[in-house]
Amino acid sequence: MPASGKSTGFINKVLFTEQPEEVISGYDADFQDLAIAEAEQIRSSNELFVDHTTTYQKYKVYTLIIEHVPTGLPVTFKAMLTRFEDQFTSNWNSQSVYGRMDDIHTFQNTKRSMNVGFVVPAFDAEEARCNLSKIASLAQKLYPKYSGDASNVSTISNAPLLRIKFANFIRDARTSGGGLLGKTNGFSFAPVLEDGFFDYPNLLYPKTINVNFTFDVLHEHVVGWGDTTDDETKFGVNAAGAVEANAFPYVRGKKLPSNTISFDDARRFDDFSDFTREIDEEEAAATEDNIFGRR
């Protein structure tokens, strides 16, 4: 999660504590109130610990959503970024001409590619199990959709394109603000061995998993400058003279928003978290059976 001050600990580790007031002392007052309120709620139910990563996710609405385009199935993660690089590369065809000191450069295109890394922490064994199911689901999303019956799967009907969304950094530049379309050459999954596992007979659930991938963007709107119907030159103007990509490449906002949300607003995201977790659990059920040899 993007953070400041003492919040670096949210990026690399899951915080276990019986005194959340001390852990969050470096954050702004509204976040402290939210975390303390959730801690008190859990304490009143005789629970010992509180997961500050979930509280922070709700508070800042930092969720990484990866959708498999052929099936429309999403998988979600707490957006604890460890790496983000957005590379724009312009390609030119350069030709040398006899007697001319400078090459003749003909523009070809500009490509966009992202390098993203994030950590998947587990507060407890149940979340570790769910995280492993999510990782398996993410791996499955690298495969295409086939047409035909089970005995004839030789025809690919849909390539494994992905839509990814995270805050204002990774999203469609159009007003709809959906996920950013693209393809990846693969993901790397690496359990952090130093953090250990929740271990059961013949079952290991990593406490922390590092994920890294490169994402090549496929734009679905005009990427370039054009004249609007009002004879203004703006970015992202389509053939009809309307601005399509008014938030390219990042959403900036017309003014700086408030950095706080109310406790009630944060509670609203419980429904979203429960919904996405339910989707992940349903999708991961068959995956988990395949991984662990259950039927």
VENPE-V883787 format. One record per run of one state. SS is the DSSP state (H for helix, E for strand, L for the rest). FROM is the first residue (numbers start at 1). TO is the last residue. If there is no record, write none. Layout:
BEGIN
ss->(SS | SS)
from->(FROM | FROM)
to->(TO | TO)
END
This chain:
BEGIN
ss->(L | H | L | H | L | H | L | H | L | E | L | E | L | E | L | E | L | H | L | E | L | E | L | E | L | E | L | E | L | H | L | E | L | E | L | E | L | E | L | E | L | E | L | E | L | H | L)
from->(1 | 5 | 13 | 20 | 24 | 29 | 45 | 52 | 61 | 63 | 69 | 73 | 79 | 81 | 96 | 104 | 122 | 125 | 141 | 145 | 148 | 155 | 159 | 162 | 167 | 170 | 171 | 180 | 192 | 193 | 196 | 197 | 201 | 203 | 207 | 208 | 218 | 225 | 228 | 233 | 236 | 237 | 238 | 243 | 244 | 263 | 293)
to->(4 | 12 | 19 | 23 | 28 | 44 | 51 | 60 | 62 | 68 | 72 | 78 | 80 | 95 | 103 | 121 | 124 | 140 | 144 | 147 | 154 | 158 | 161 | 166 | 169 | 170 | 179 | 191 | 192 | 195 | 196 | 200 | 202 | 206 | 207 | 217 | 224 | 227 | 232 | 235 | 236 | 237 | 242 | 243 | 262 | 292 | 295)
END
